[in-house]
Amino acid sequence: MLTGKKAVIFDMDGSLVDSMWIWPEVDRIFMKKYELTPPDSFHRDIEGMSYTETARYFVDTFRMSRTVEQVMQEWRDMTIRLYSEKVYPKPGAVRFLDAMRQKGVALGIATSNDRRIADAALTARGLAPYFDSVRTSCEVSAGKPAPDVYLKVAEDLSVDPSACLVFEDVPKGILAGKNAGMEVCAVDDEFSRPLEAEKKQLADYFIHDYNEIFTHSYERCD
């Protein structure tokens, strides 16, 4: 998995940290407050979207009178405390980060989340110093499955995309890494478990947790 790799790039939510549980609750509270009814395609519609793209989806789909920035700020107010106090790394993740640092492998984050939320989550768990680049999809032209955010992180790290390994938890994120010309390891997460077969079909590898990398018990998907 790591042969020839000079950089490892992580999606954050559901891939590096266990945080996907936050967003269904945020959606539930927000929709109840504004009396919104989501379409049947809601979850697949927003999968992979950047924080800004998701807020724009809400404003446009539900014809809200609030601005995109107002929606984003309301979500920030609801979530930053939760990320700071109740979000933790995936099993084995910190051990893996330490191992990569010792090997001199560059580390980056390519997240669809908001910058301030990402910084709060990484800082609260002492993860921020590990990363040479942290980028969000709001900082590039298009969110996942477009490759833009992964290519931006690779550029920051001065590493060719072909020498990068990506860790992702949802199909559109996996596609973003593949579209960037990178190998991708899919990560098990409770909230994307119904999509496991699709994840394995798209990815190069699959892990339940990062400890499997040390025991070479991860699954090859090719």
Rosetta blueprint (number, residue, H / E / L):
1 M L
2 L L
3 T L
4 G L
5 K L
6 K L
7 A E
8 V E
9 I E
10 F E
11 D L
12 M L
13 D E
14 G L
15 S L
16 L L
17 V E
18 D E
19 S L
20 M L
21 W L
22 I H
23 W H
24 P H
25 E H
26 V H
27 D H
28 R H
29 I H
30 F H
31 M H
32 K H
33 K H
34 Y H
35 E L
36 L L
37 T L
38 P L
39 P L
40 D L
41 S L
42 F H
43 H H
44 R H
45 D H
46 I H
47 E L
48 G L
49 M L
50 S L
51 Y H
52 T H
53 E H
54 T H
55 A H
56 R H
57 Y H
58 F H
59 V H
60 D H
61 T H
62 F L
63 R L
64 M L
65 S L
66 R L
67 T L
68 V H
69 E H
70 Q H
71 V H
72 M H
73 Q H
74 E H
75 W H
76 R H
77 D H
78 M H
79 T H
80 I H
81 R H
82 L H
83 Y H
84 S H
85 E H
86 K H
87 V L
88 Y E
89 P E
90 K L
91 P L
92 G L
93 A H
94 V H
95 R H
96 F H
97 L H
98 D H
99 A H
100 M H
101 R H
102 Q H
103 K H
104 G L
105 V L
106 A E
107 L E
108 G E
109 I E
110 A E
111 T E
112 S L
113 N L
114 D L
115 R H
116 R H
117 I H
118 A H
119 D H
120 A H
121 A H
122 L H
123 T H
124 A H
125 R L
126 G L
127 L L
128 A H
129 P H
130 Y H
131 F L
132 D L
133 S E
134 V E
135 R E
136 T E
137 S H
138 C H
139 E H
140 V L
141 S L
142 A L
143 G L
144 K L
145 P L
146 A L
147 P L
148 D H
149 V H
150 Y H
151 L H
152 K H
153 V H
154 A H
155 E H
156 D H
157 L H
158 S L
159 V L
160 D L
161 P H
162 S H
163 A H
164 C E
165 L E
166 V E
167 F E
168 E E
169 D L
170 V L
171 P H
172 K H
173 G H
174 I H
175 L H
176 A H
177 G H
178 K H
179 N H
180 A L
181 G L
182 M L
183 E E
184 V E
185 C E
186 A E
187 V E
188 D L
189 D L
190 E H
191 F H
192 S H
193 R H
194 P H
195 L H
196 E H
197 A H
198 E H
199 K H
200 K H
201 Q H
202 L H
203 A L
204 D L
205 Y E
206 F E
207 I E
208 H L
209 D L
210 Y L
211 N H
212 E H
213 I H
214 F H
215 T H
216 H L
217 S L
218 Y L
219 E E
220 R E
221 C L
222 D L
